[in-house]
Amino acid sequence: PEGIHHHYARLAIVTATTIEDCRIHWPLELKDQTCCTVTVGDEVHSHGDYQTIQAAVDSLPIKGGKVCVLPGEYNEDNIVIHNLHNIIIEGCATRSKVISPVPTGGEAGTAPVFHVTDSTSIHIASLEIEASDIANGVLLEEITTGAMQDIELHNLHVTAATRSAIEVHLGSDIVIQNCHIDMLDQASDWPGIFVAADRALIKENSITVTPGQGTT
């Protein structure tokens, strides 16, 4: 009854030589509320400090930190976490989807989506991970004896085909919990989850087989 309410916001200040961006992107506010060290956005569904998870991980200080993966689709393979400590990578469940590229005959698509080596206190949670048909979703490897421990994978939805969705070689204190594994119906000798480690807890996960020929 009082008519239309008009609201105004300053978007930028433009001078003859510069443009000062005055916008405040909502992920910065989210970061302050959730203790995120850095955020990742795909620049389509969300906006973050970085556009790739690898760049966000590489930017963390030596003491570690938390990478918040905002809703979106991220085409990445071989996100490497090597000799790092105290890192949390957490998304928004199936709204944060990490997709490996389809193999092209080169190296693209042949590496695991997440590759953790010789690191401690690494927590990866609440992501949808889609591996290529010939690669792992998550691969944990201890290269130097005793160098990998306290790794937790929680609430991940991982799709794979001819390699294990989650594969662990050595290390200790490994937790894989509340993950859903979706294996494409292709011939393979690898199980959905393969673990060869000390003090491993594999709990409350589900594994299903989806008919089809996969992505290649």
Secondary structure in CASP SS format (residue, H / E / C, confidence):
PFRMAT SS
TARGET T0000
AUTHOR 0000-0000-0000
METHOD secondary structure of the structure
MODEL  1
P C 1.00
E C 1.00
G C 1.00
I C 1.00
H C 1.00
H C 1.00
H C 1.00
Y C 1.00
A C 1.00
R C 1.00
L C 1.00
A E 1.00
I E 1.00
V E 1.00
T C 1.00
A C 1.00
T C 1.00
T C 1.00
I E 1.00
E E 1.00
D E 1.00
C C 1.00
R C 1.00
I C 1.00
H C 1.00
W H 1.00
P H 1.00
L H 1.00
E H 1.00
L H 1.00
K H 1.00
D H 1.00
Q H 1.00
T H 1.00
C C 1.00
C C 1.00
T C 1.00
V E 1.00
T E 1.00
V E 1.00
G C 1.00
D C 1.00
E C 1.00
V C 1.00
H C 1.00
S C 1.00
H C 1.00
G C 1.00
D C 1.00
Y E 1.00
Q C 1.00
T C 1.00
I H 1.00
Q H 1.00
A H 1.00
A H 1.00
V H 1.00
D H 1.00
S H 1.00
L C 1.00
P C 1.00
I C 1.00
K C 1.00
G C 1.00
G E 1.00
K E 1.00
V E 1.00
C E 1.00
V E 1.00
L C 1.00
P C 1.00
G E 1.00
E E 1.00
Y E 1.00
N E 1.00
E C 1.00
D C 1.00
N C 1.00
I E 1.00
V E 1.00
I E 1.00
H E 1.00
N C 1.00
L C 1.00
H E 1.00
N E 1.00
I E 1.00
I E 1.00
I E 1.00
E E 1.00
G E 1.00
C E 1.00
A E 1.00
T E 1.00
R E 1.00
S E 1.00
K E 1.00
V E 1.00
I E 1.00
S C 1.00
P C 1.00
V C 1.00
P C 1.00
T C 1.00
G C 1.00
G C 1.00
E C 1.00
A C 1.00
G C 1.00
T C 1.00
A C 1.00
P C 1.00
V C 1.00
F E 1.00
H E 1.00
V E 1.00
T E 1.00
D C 1.00
S C 1.00
T E 1.00
S E 1.00
I E 1.00
H E 1.00
I E 1.00
A E 1.00
S E 1.00
L E 1.00
E E 1.00
I E 1.00
E E 1.00
A C 1.00
S C 1.00
D C 1.00
I C 1.00
A C 1.00
N C 1.00
G C 1.00
V E 1.00
L E 1.00
L E 1.00
E E 1.00
E C 1.00
I C 1.00
T C 1.00
T C 1.00
G C 1.00
A C 1.00
M C 1.00
Q E 1.00
D E 1.00
I E 1.00
E E 1.00
L E 1.00
H E 1.00
N C 1.00
L C 1.00
H E 1.00
V E 1.00
T E 1.00
A E 1.00
A C 1.00
T C 1.00
R C 1.00
S C 1.00
A C 1.00
I E 1.00
E E 1.00
V E 1.00
H E 1.00
L E 1.00
G E 1.00
S E 1.00
D E 1.00
I E 1.00
V E 1.00
I E 1.00
Q E 1.00
N C 1.00
C C 1.00
H E 1.00
I E 1.00
D E 1.00
M E 1.00
L E 1.00
D C 1.00
Q C 1.00
A C 1.00
S C 1.00
D C 1.00
W C 1.00
P C 1.00
G C 1.00
I E 1.00
F E 1.00
V E 1.00
A E 1.00
A E 1.00
D E 1.00
R E 1.00
A E 1.00
L E 1.00
I E 1.00
K E 1.00
E C 1.00
N C 1.00
S E 1.00
I E 1.00
T E 1.00
V E 1.00
T E 1.00
P C 1.00
G C 1.00
Q C 1.00
G C 1.00
T C 1.00
T C 1.00
END
